[in-house]
Amino acid sequence: MEISTENRDGALIARAAGRIDGANARDFEAAVQTAIRDCEGPVIIDCEDLSYISSAGLRAILLIAKTLGKRNVKFALCSLSEPIAEIFQISGFDQIISTHSSQADALAAVGG
């Protein structure tokens, strides 16, 4: 699992790559929580290069969403591959967390 961040149009974009599973979900969450610590603008996690996410990874994303929600910071996911999108649909997470087909769509939706 790799994570990188950049600021684009007033939003923090975190790009997740590889696998997020029980072995590294806490590291993923900690990296994103550190990146968003002082963030006041919208946050988008770009999942274009994410190949797998387990229930531990879903939990990490939910905890990130909860942290941002408490601060009234807009949050979205984008560029989910078909298998990852299916996991979000089956788990119902697509009803809790805004998902978009592209980074541009996510930026437009969160006002970045």
N, C-alpha and C positions, 0 to 999 in steps of 0.2 A: 504494500500500500504506500502510495506517495500522495502528498498533498502540497499544493502550491497556492499562493494567494496573489491577487492583484486588485488594484482599485481601477474601476472603469465607470465613467459617467456617474460618480458619486456613490457607487455601490461597491461592496467588497465581494469579489468573486473568488471562491475557493474551489480549486479543481482537484477532484479525487480520482486517483488512478489505481488500477489493480483490484485487489480484493479487500473488502472490509468484513472481517469475521471475528470469531471469539478470540483469536490470537492477537488481534491488533485494534479492535473496536475502541478500547479505552485510549489507546495512543491517538487514534483518529479524532475522537471526541476532545481529548486534551489539546491537540494541535488546533482544532477549529475554535475551541473555547478561548484559547490564548489569542488567536487572530481576531476574534470578535470582541475581546475584552473592552476596548475603548471605542468600538464602532457605533456610530449613531445613524449611519445611512443603512439602506437595505443590504441584506446578505443573500447571496445566491451560491448554492453548491452546484457546480457543473459536474455532471456524472458521465460525460461523454466517454471517458477512458476507464470507467468503473466496470470491471468484468464480473463481479460477484458481490452480493451483500447478504449477510446472514441476519438472523433475528437480533444478534448482538449489535450489528451495524445499524439496524432499524432503530433499536433502542437509543443508540448514540445520536442519531439524527433527531429523534423525538426529544431528547434532553437538550440538544442545541436549540430546537424550535421553542421549547419551553423557556429557556434562558432568554431568547430574543423576544418572545411574547411578553414576558414580564417587563421588558424595557420598551415595549411598543415599537420594536424594530421589525420591519417587513422582512419576510423570509420566503425563499422559494428554491426549488430544485429545477434543474433543466437538463436536457439532452440525455434522458434515460434511454438506454438500449431497450429493445423489446423484452428480453428476459427480466431486466431490472424493473421496468415499468409494470410487468405482470406481477412481480413480488409486491410492489406498492399497491396494486389494485386488489390482489387477494387478501392482503393484510388490512386493507382499508385505509392505509396511510395516505393514499391519494385524496381521501376525503378530509384529511386533517392538515396536510401540507400541500401548498400550491405547487403543481408541477407544470412545466412548460416544455415544448418540443425543442426550443433553441435558446441560447443565451440571450439573443436579441429579444425574443418574446418574453423571457423572464424579466429582463431589464425594463421593458415597456410596462409590464404588469406591476412591478414593484416601485416604479417611478424613478428608476436609476438614470 
